[in-house]
């Protein structure tokens, strides 16, 4: 079975990126042989429609399922329309997420797990253990740079 996983780097020991549409890499993995292909996400910097573009990219690779932390409504609709299973709630390394999926420990969803715009306002920074930017949400009003707020980083 071929699956796609949202990842922070192009290898199996990379952290899973909780944002499907804005992850830097999509790892296409053959679960039987553990061979994989790392694909740079073409939508990582898209001004809009990142989830849809990422969904199209993985569908073109012939995967049967997607594993991620969260999946917004547009990405979910595109993945669902392509007949792909969507498993959310994954965390840890890509390798750990594959194992959790194979053991049935991930939630296969029948609806989006994130609101529109999830992940658009900031970047996940595994080294710091959290979200960069002001509030982690698009258009947030957190402290931001220099205490001025602003939310989106460009």
Secondary structure, DSSP 4 states (H G I P E B T S, - for coil): -EEEEEESSSSTTSBBPSBSTT-SEEEEEETTT--EEEEE-TTTT-SS-HHHHHHHHHHHTT-SEEE-SB--HHHHHHHHHTT-EEEE---SBHHHHHHHHHTT-SEE-SS-SS-TTTTSS--EEGGGTEE-SSSSSTT--S--GGG-------
